[in-house]
Structures are given as structure tokens and as C-alpha cells.
Amino acid sequence: MVSSAEIGKKKDQAKAVADAAAEGTADSKEVRYDPTMMNGPVEYEFGGPIGNIAMMFGFPALMWYMWACYKHNNCQLMGPADGESVVEFVKRIYGYVLEGAYPTRQAWKIEWGFLLFQLAISVVLPGFWTEGQPVPHLGFKKLKYFCNAVASFYFSIAVSLALHFTGIFPLYTIIDKFGEIMSVAIISGFLISFAVYFRALADGTAVRMSGNHIYDFFMGAPLYPRIGIVDLKLFFEVRLPWFTLFFLSLAAVLKQYEEYGYISNQAWFGMYGTWLYANACAKGEELIVPSWDMFYEKFGFMLIFWNIAGVPFTYCFNTLYIASRDPAEYRGSIQWNVFLWVLISVAYYFFDTANGQKNSFRQQMKGNFKRRNTFPQLPYQVVSNPDYIKCKNGSTLLTDGWFKYARKAHYTADFTQNLCWALNTGFNSPLPYFYPFFFFCMILHRTARDFDKCEKKYGEDWEEYKRRCPYIFIPYVF
């Protein structure tokens, strides 16, 4: 029987191996892999099994509730009517869903047609190969990743416009049938999660299992699930959520033109905002490959559901608000409109360049940095000869570029962008503000988790890093 001390030692060894590999400093001759490192006692996250169940039921319920508010209460939040019990209110929402968000055959064709189309072009369109981090349990082998998200994004736009203008598939159908498609996405999130989970159990690719099926299903079983050359984690993270959000905003533009004969500033702005984000994810696809999320996080319900259903069908209420009413209801002043265009563009500049600095620094430290010329290439996207701390554990901490002013500069810029999405709609509905509100709470929680891990990982070097880079989100303020 293995003692608790031995288990603790193995966990520490496993973390050391994972940290070293994630930083690219692992040497297979110096660090030998022990298969038992990949399993054993875990520290529950996200509330453990009880919290996981709450989120697995709560996310879909919240999505259907928000849809009902949008469709049946003029984009306003609603609760039980006078004399209506909570049970009766829930039954009323359920009735709305059955009536207008039932997963019809057409909705299944649209959602899965999009998914399978993206899967196909992720293989056949031109792209390039890159390598991931050395994987401990594969003998520090570096998995190869095929990246062609940029080609896929713009080819998808061309195909969608061709289908729209030929009348084969009017793109605004995805807004007209939004509730039905959303329900299909919710159900698909569960189905794919079950398929991935049980496949990993069957073929022996499940790792770091807790022994609790609820928790393991939520967090995931496999690390690198693939269909042919397609890495499912990378595919879900880059293409499904952000491409869907862009096409919803493009559909709103086309719908507005057909109904009113012109396109409002707000509709153009909404499409610009989603294009900025979708294009950034596509052009930086290869930079996601060496990240901690890709290397260490498992592929389970949390990632699957949130990418196929949660993100695209809750972050889009700014678009739905614009598409569902006369532009006169939300038309802002010229000064306000100009302010938002400038603000989101400036925020995007810091978002893009901060992420570029961070990811190019990782590649520079490994000696394999290659500059790509994907649009847009912005000034100060790469820091030449950056200052950094060489840590005692062999890792490095960037103390240059935007990060010397704020350790989470990219989070601040990211939040500013999605806040602009909401501000663009005015202040008559709370639904468009779900995205910035949720994102704000998420980054606070994630930042706390990140700093806790870094303090344990870097020790004294982390204290020096905080001394050199004292501010977190806003320079000289916070």
C-alpha cells in the first residue's frame, strides 16, 4: 500500500515534470517519466462534484432563461408574475423553450453542418505545421499541429456569402432560428462530452483521473484527443465559438439591410468587434499550441460545452439586441459612436500586441521564433532582447513590454473590448452586459488561481517579479 507521503512526493514530481515541459526546459535525459505521476489524489476545482453538477445543469438553464428574456420579454430580465409561483414560472419558461427553442431537424442540420464543414476544411485548406511542448507521458515527444484557421475563417466567410446571395441559405436564418440552434448546441455539448470521455476510458488515454466520474467527466479524461490530424482542443477553442459569434454579427448586418434598406453604425460596429476577435484567434492559432491550456488541461465537459454552446450563445446578446429592433431605438450620438470605435480599436491594439509579446517571448526563449505576416501586423508586437528573470527552477518570467506595466495587461484590454460590445447597444437592456460581467468575474477568479500557482512554482523569484512588475490590471492604479 502506498503511503500518503509517497503519494505527495509523486504529485510533486508530476508537477515538476509538467512545469518543466510547459516551459520547454524538460530534458528527457534528466527528468524520467514515472507513469504513476499521471494519476492519484487531486485537489477538486470548481466546487468539486457538487459544483460540477450545479454548473452542468445551471449553464443550460441560464441559456434558455436568457433566450426567453430576449424573445418573450423585450430583452429584459423577467421573474414570476403577480400570483405566479416559482414552479409555475419555470413551467412557463419550459413552455417557451418547447415552442420556440425546440431542437428541430433543420437546427440539427445547421449546427452540425457548420461543425462538420469546419472539421473538413481544417484538414484540406492550406496551412502549416507546428510543434507542441514535449509531452512527459509520451517520452517527451512533441506532437505536431496543423494550423490553417486563417484560411478556414475567410473561406467560410466566402462560402456563407455565396450561399446567402444565391438564396440557398439566407445567413440571417441563424438569427431567426437562434433558439432552436442553441438547443442543438447544448445537447451536442453533452453528447460530444460523453463520447470523448468514454472513448478515453475505453482506449486507455484517460489521465490524472480522480476516481469520481462526475468530476472527471466535467474536467475531462484525455489530454490530446484527435480525429486524424485535427486536435480537438485546438479546434474547439479557436474555430467554434469565435467563428459562430462573427457569423451571427454578419447575419445581423444582412438582416438589417434587408429589413430597413441600410446598415446602422451599431450593426457595423458589432461585426467589427467580432471580426477583431475571430481574426486574432485565427492568426494566433499556432501561438495557442504551447500554452498551458493546450499542454496540461484535459478535454472534458467544461471546455467542450463552453466552446460549442456557452460562448457563442451567451456572448452574442449584443448582436441579438441590434437584430431584433429598429435602429432608431439604440442610435447613439456621433461623439459616442466615435468614442466607441476609437476605444475598441485601442483596446484591440493592446490586446493583440500584449499577447504577441507574451507568446513571441516563449518562442524566443526556445530559439524557434518565426514571425508570421498574417493581418494585421501591429507595431510593438514583439519585444527585441526583452528583459526577464531567469528563475531558479529553469523557467523565465517576462518583465518587459506591456507586462512591466501590468502583469495582466492583456486581460484589461480583453475586458475593454467586450465591454464595448455591450456599450454599443446602449443601456436599455441588461442582456448584452452578460458577457463583460461574466468575463470580469472570470478573470478575477483566474488571476487569483494563476498567482497562487506562480507563488508556489517560482518562490523567491515570484517576489522579485512582483517587485519589478507591481501592477496587475491598470498601471499605477491597480
N, C-alpha and C positions, 0 to 999 in steps of 0.2 A: 504494500500500500504506500502511495506517495504522500509524504508529509506536506503540511501547508508551507513550510519553509522552502521545500524543493519546488513546489508549485510557484511560489512567489519568485524564486530565482529564475525559473523558466520563463515567467511572464516578463521579468526584467530583461532577460536575454532576447526574447522575442521582440520587445520594444526597441532594444538597441539595434538589432538587425534591421527592423523596419525603418527606424530613423536613419540609419546609415545608408540604406538603399534609397530611401526617399531623397536624401541629399546627394546621392550619386557618389558617396565616399566608400561604399562597401567594397571589399576585396574578397573574392571567394577563397583566396588562399589564407586570409587572416581570420575571417568570420565563417565558421562552418555551421551549416544549417542542421537543426535538430527538428524532425517532423513534429515532435510534441509541442513545439513552440506555437503552432498554429491553432491549438485548441486548449481548453481549460477554463478556469473560472474567469468571469468577466464582470466588469462594473456596468450595471444597467444604465442606459441613457434614455432620455425622452420618457421618463416615468416608468420604465420597465414594462412588463407585460400589461399591467392595468392601463398605464398611459398609452401604450401602443394600441390597445383595443379602442380606447376612447378616441384616438386620432383616426383610426381606420373607419369608425362609424361616423365620427364627427365631421371629417373633411367632406364626404359626400353630402351629408345633411346640410352643412353650411352652403355648399354649392347650389343645391336645389332651393334652399331658402333665398339666397341672393338672386337666383334666376326668377323666383316667384315675385320678389320685390320689384325687379326690373320689369317683368311682364305684366303683373297684375296690380301694382301699386305705384305706378308712375315713377319708378326708380327711387322710391322712398322706403325706408325700413318699416316693417309692419309687425304688429303683435295681435294678440287676441282682441276681437271686437267686444264692445259692451255686451256683457251677458254670455260671452263665449268662453268656455273652459279651455285650459291648455290642451287637453286631449282633442277637443273639437277643432281647435286651431291647427294642430298637427294634421288632423284628418283633412282639413281644408287645403293645407299645403300639399298633402298627398294627392288630393283630387286635382289640383292644378298641374302637378307633375304628370299624372296619368293622362290628363287632357292635352297638355302642350309639350311635354318633355319625354314622352314615351319613346323608347329606342326602336324606331321604325326600321323597316328593311332599307329604305333609302338612306337613313342616317348611318347604318352599318356600312353601306357601300361607300358613302362619302368618307367616313373616318378611316376605314381600313383600306380604301383605295388610295388615300393620301399616304397612309403609313407604308403600304407595300410599294407605292411609287417611289417614295423617298428611300426605301431599302434598296430598290433596284438601281436607282441612279447613283447611290452611294458606292456601287460596285463598278458600273460601266462608264461613268463620266471620267474625264482626265483628272488626275490628281498627283500626289507624290507620297512616298513612304517616309515614315519617321520611326524612331525607336523610343520605347518607354524606358522606365527605370529598371535596373536589374532586379529580378524577382527572386527573393530568397528561396521559396519552396520549389523553384524550377532551376535550382543550381545557379542562381543569379543570371539566368538567361534574360535578354532584353526582347520583349515582344515587339513585333512590328505593327504599325498602324497605318492604314491607308486614309489619307486626308484629301477630300475633294468637296468640302462643304461650300466653298465659294462658287464653284461650278454648279453644284446642286441648287443653290439658292437662286441664282439668276436663270438657270434653265427652268426651274419651277415657275418663276415669275412669267417667263415667256410662254410656257405651256398654259398656265392659268389664264393669261390674257387672250391667247388664241382660242381657248375653249369658251371664254366669255363672249368675245366679239363675234364668234361664229354661231352663237346661240346654243351650242352643245351643252354647256354647263354655265349658266349665269353665276358669276362668282358670289353675288350677294345672297345666293341660296344658303350659304353657310351662316348668314345672319338670320335669315328667315327661319331656318331650321336649327337655330342655335341650341335650344333646349334639348332637342332630340339627339343631336350630335354630342352634346355634353354628356348625356346619359350613357351613350355608347362608349365614350371615353372613360367614364367612371367604371363601367362594367369591365371594359378591356383592361383597365389598370389592375383590377383584381385577377382577371383570367391570366394575364401575362405574368403577374407576380407568382401565382400558383404554379404555372408551367416552369418558370425559371427555378423556383425553389425545389420542386420535386425532381426536376431534371438533375440538379446539383446533388441531391441526396442519392439519386439512382446511379449517377456516373462517378461518384466519389470526388467531386470537385468542391464540396462544401468545406469551408474552413472557418476557424475561430468560432465554432458553434458553442452556444451557452447550454444547450440541452433543453431549453424551453422553446417549444415550437412557435409560440406566439411571438416571442421576442426575435427569434431567428428569422421568421417569416418577414417581420417588419424591417429588420436591419439588413437582411439578405443572407444567402448561403454562399454563392460563388463570388470570386473576385474578378474574374475576367471572362464572363460568358460571351460566346461568339456564335455568329451564324456565318460560316465561311470566313471571309476576311473582315467582316463587319464586327467591330467591338460594340456590343450593345450599350454599354455605359456611355461611351463617347457619342454614339448615335442618338440615344435618348436625350442626352444633355444639350447637344448643340442644335439638332435639327427640329425635333418635335415641338417643343414649347415656343421657341422664338420665331420659327417659321410660321407656325399657326397664328401667333399674335400679329405678325406682319400681314398675313393674308386676310385676317379679319379687318384690319385697318384699310387695306386696299379695297376690300369688298364694300366698306362703308363709303369710300370715295366714289366708287362706281354706282352704288345705290343712291347716293345723294345727287349725283349728276342726272341720273335717270328720273328721279322724282321732282327735282327743282330746276334742272337745266343749268346748274352751276355747282361749283365745289367751294365750300366755305373755307375760310382760313383755318378753322379748328379741325376740319377733316384732313386738310393738307398737313397740319402740324402733327396730328395723331399718327399719320402714316410716316412722317419724317422721324418721329420718335421711335417707332417700332423698327423702321429700317436701320436706324443707327445701331440699335442693339443686335438685331439679327445679323447684320453685316459684320459687326465687331466679333460676334461669336464665330461666324463662318471664317473670317480671315485669320482669327487666332486659334483655329482648331488644333493645330499642332502644338500650341503652347499649353493646351489643357492636358495633353498626354502625360507630361512628367509631374503633374500636380499631385498633391496628397489625395485628393478625391479619387483620381483615377487609379493611383497606385495602391491605396490602402482600403478605401471604403468599399464595402460589399454592395452587390446589386440586389436590392430587395424591394419590398412594397414602398418604402419611404421614397426612394429615388424613382422607381417605376411610375407609381401613381402620380407623384407630384409633377413629373415631367410630361406625362401623356395627358393628364387631366387637370391637376391642381393649378399649375402655372398658366397654361393657355386659356383656361375657362374661369379664372378668377381675376387675373391681371388685366382683363380686357374690358372692364365695365366703362372705362372712359370712351372706348370705341362704341360700345352698345348705346351709351347715353347719346352720343352725337348722331348715331344712325337712326335713333328712334324718335327724334323730334325736329321741329322746324329750326333751321339755323338761327332764326331771329331770337330764339329763346336763350341762346348762350353766346351771342355775338359780343365780343369784348371790344374795348376801345383800341384805337390804333396804338396808343402808348403801351397798353397792357400786352397786346399781341407782340409788338416789337420786343418788349422786355422778355417775354417767354421764349421767343426764338433765340435771342442772344443768350439767355440763361442756359437753355438746354444745350446749345452748341458749345458754350464754355465748359459746362459740366462734362459733356462728352469728351472734350479735349483732355481734361484732367483724368477722366476715367480711362480713356484709351492709352494715353501716354504713361500713366501710373502702372497699369497692367503690363504695358510694353517694357517698362524699365524693370519691373519685378521678374518677368519671365526671361527677358534677354540676359539679365544678371545670372540667372540659374544656368543658362546655356554658356555664358562666358566663363563661369567657374569650371565647367566641364570641358571647355575648349572646343565646343561644337556649335558655336553661334553662327547662324546664317540668316542674313536679312532677306525677308521676302518683300516684294513690291506690290502687295495687294492694297487696293484702295480703301481708305485714304492713308497715306504715309504722313505722319504729323511730326513737326519739329519736337525734339527732346524726347523721342520715343525710346531712345537707347542712350544710356549714360556711358560715355567712354571713360575707361580707367576709374571705375567707381570706388568710393571709399566703402570699406566694410570691416566687420570684426571677424577675425579668424578664431573660432571657438575651440575650446579645449577638446571637445568631442569630435573635431574634424569638420564640423559644419561651418557655415558662414552666415552672417547677418548683414543685410544691406543697410548702410547708413548714409545713403546719398540719394540724389534725385528728389522727387516729391516726398519720399519716405523719411527724409531727415526733418521735414517739417511736420509730418503727421504719419504715424505708423499705419493708420487705416485710411489713407488719403483716397484710395480707390472706392472704399465704402461710402465716403461722404459724397463723392462725385456720382456714384451709382444712385444713391438715395435722391440726390437733387434731380437727376433725370426723371425718375419715376414720379417724383412729386410734381414735376412739370406736366407730365401726362394728365394728372388729376386737375391741376390748376387750369389747364386748357379748357376744361368743361365748365368752369365757373364754380358756384357754391350752392347750387340748388339741389344737389343730390349727394348723399354720403357714399354711394356705391363706388364711384371712381377713386375714392380715397382709401379703399381697402388695400390696394397694392402698396402705397407708401407707408400706411400704418403697419401692415404686416411685415414689410421689409425692415422698417425701423426696429420693431421688436426682435426680429430675427437677427439683425446684425449686432444688436446689443448682447444677445444670448451667445451668438457665435464668437464675438470678440472676447467675452469672458472665458469661454471654453478654450479659445486659442491661447490666450495669455496664461491660463492655468497650465496648459500643456508645455508652453515655452519656458515657463518658470522652472518646471521640473526637468525639462530637457537640457536647458542651457546653463542653469545655475547662476554662478557669478557673472558669466558673460551676458546673461539677460539683464542683470542690474546695470552693467555698463551700457548696454544697448538702450535702456530706458533713460540713462543719464544723457546720452548723445541725442536721443530722439524722444523728448519728454512728452510731446503732444500726441493725442490719439486720433481724433477726428478733424478738429479745426485748429490750425496753427495759432499759437499764442492765446488760445481761448480754452480749448478742452483737449 
